[in-house]
Amino acid sequence: MQIKINGKKEDLSAMLVGSVRYALGRRTYIVDWTCEFIRNNTHLLLEKDKKVIIRDIEQQKEYGYGDKCDEDCWLALLKYLKDEQL
């Protein structure tokens, strides 16, 4: 099913950055859901926002990613985003 979003790509990209920031460090289903959504929709992110997400995930290491399964999700997304930049 296709959906229509009212607003600009910049708005949606910023909302995705916000969703990552909300989910970082949490220990709930939202981590996997957020990582999967971002991975499946990187075309919705501006390049500058991809860099922000990469930076945020890298900096979260200092505070912890949550449980092991959460860390695995974040590190997999980090690798995916970095690989996509090549």
Summary of the structure (lengths in Angstrom):
residues: 86
radius of gyration: 12.6
end to end distance: 31.2
largest distance: 39.7
contacts: 224
relative contact order: 0.17
helix: 72%
strand: 0%
